[in-house]
Amino acid sequence: MNTLPPCVPRPHGRLPRGAKALAGALAGLLLAGCKQAPSISVIGAYFPDWLFCAIAGVLLTFLVRAVLLRTQRTAWLRPWVLSYPLLALLFSLLSWLVFF
């Protein structure tokens, strides 16, 4: 005898065909790994790529700061607590896009 009211849909335990395809594609993308680790060999030791990009970002930020100090334009980047870390992040991400 059916105990569910007629307005409640019965659970079939099946997904529609499109949902199965989407779940399979999503699982394939999430389970796929990199071919090899993104790293650079420096004198036999491997360092991650992001480390070099972060160093490049900080160095380029120091270069921009030196140029702004020389031209007396440091007021352009106020507040400094926000602008210099964000500038370093910007340069780091740009160097990742350019070199990797």
C-alpha positions as a printed NumPy array, in Angstrom:
array([[  0.   ,   0.   ,   0.   ],
       [  1.262,   3.483,  -0.878],
       [  1.878,   5.591,   2.246],
       [  3.058,   8.747,   0.477],
       [  0.505,  11.41 ,  -0.346],
       [ -0.094,  11.841,  -4.09 ],
       [  1.496,  15.347,  -4.209],
       [  4.941,  14.142,  -3.041],
       [  7.062,  12.786,  -5.916],
       [  8.45 ,   9.347,  -5.387],
       [ 12.223,   9.023,  -5.231],
       [ 13.402,   7.105,  -8.275],
       [ 17.09 ,   7.046,  -7.41 ],
       [ 17.993,   8.058, -10.96 ],
       [ 19.556,  11.201, -12.353],
       [ 18.559,  12.688, -15.688],
       [ 20.913,  11.938, -18.595],
       [ 22.232,  15.547, -18.714],
       [ 23.025,  15.52 , -14.996],
       [ 25.006,  12.301, -15.404],
       [ 27.036,  13.798, -18.23 ],
       [ 27.677,  16.96 , -16.247],
       [ 28.706,  14.983, -13.158],
       [ 31.062,  12.851, -15.258],
       [ 32.665,  15.868, -16.901],
       [ 33.04 ,  17.638, -13.563],
       [ 34.6  ,  14.552, -11.963],
       [ 37.021,  14.247, -14.873],
       [ 38.103,  17.863, -14.532],
       [ 38.503,  17.668, -10.768],
       [ 40.391,  14.387, -10.803],
       [ 42.773,  15.326, -13.614],
       [ 46.19 ,  16.32 , -12.34 ],
       [ 49.119,  18.192, -13.729],
       [ 51.506,  16.416, -16.047],
       [ 54.38 ,  17.352, -13.809],
       [ 54.899,  19.643, -10.871],
       [ 55.248,  23.317, -11.86 ],
       [ 58.798,  23.811, -10.651],
       [ 62.16 ,  25.109, -11.848],
       [ 65.498,  23.427, -11.24 ],
       [ 68.061,  25.789,  -9.719],
       [ 71.456,  24.131,  -9.16 ],
       [ 69.797,  20.749,  -8.746],
       [ 67.094,  21.845,  -6.302],
       [ 63.52 ,  22.276,  -7.464],
       [ 61.638,  25.415,  -6.484],
       [ 57.959,  26.107,  -7.217],
       [ 57.172,  28.548, -10.01 ],
       [ 55.01 ,  30.731,  -7.816],
       [ 58.022,  31.483,  -5.614],
       [ 59.876,  33.082,  -8.516],
       [ 56.779,  35.022,  -9.51 ],
       [ 56.349,  36.325,  -5.957],
       [ 60.003,  37.418,  -5.844],
       [ 59.622,  39.132,  -9.228],
       [ 56.484,  40.895,  -7.986],
       [ 58.22 ,  42.225,  -4.883],
       [ 61.282,  43.352,  -6.87 ],
       [ 59.129,  45.14 ,  -9.447],
       [ 57.212,  46.823,  -6.626],
       [ 60.487,  48.081,  -5.148],
       [ 61.436,  49.37 ,  -8.591],
       [ 58.13 ,  51.244,  -8.926],
       [ 58.581,  52.675,  -5.423],
       [ 62.099,  53.885,  -6.292],
       [ 60.822,  55.563,  -9.468],
       [ 57.952,  57.204,  -7.591],
       [ 60.296,  58.429,  -4.846],
       [ 62.707,  59.864,  -7.391],
       [ 59.93 ,  61.69 ,  -9.227],
       [ 58.22 ,  62.672,  -5.941],
       [ 54.936,  60.987,  -6.909],
       [ 54.479,  58.696,  -3.903],
       [ 51.2  ,  60.436,  -3.04 ],
       [ 49.647,  58.656,  -6.036],
       [ 49.647,  55.339,  -4.169],
       [ 47.964,  56.285,  -0.918],
       [ 47.121,  54.402,   1.324],
       [ 50.47 ,  52.67 ,   1.136],
       [ 49.387,  49.784,   3.362],
       [ 46.993,  48.664,   0.638],
       [ 48.648,  49.872,  -2.531],
       [ 52.118,  48.308,  -2.248],
       [ 50.955,  44.765,  -1.369],
       [ 48.344,  44.953,  -4.131],
       [ 50.962,  46.222,  -6.554],
       [ 53.217,  43.297,  -5.599],
       [ 50.309,  40.915,  -6.138],
       [ 49.563,  42.479,  -9.517],
       [ 53.176,  42.137, -10.654],
       [ 53.342,  38.555,  -9.353],
       [ 50.241,  37.509, -11.25 ],
       [ 51.368,  39.306, -14.401],
       [ 54.761,  37.589, -14.271],
       [ 52.957,  34.232, -13.893],
       [ 50.896,  34.984, -16.995],
       [ 53.905,  36.142, -19.015],
       [ 56.402,  33.433, -18.108],
       [ 54.234,  30.382, -17.372]])
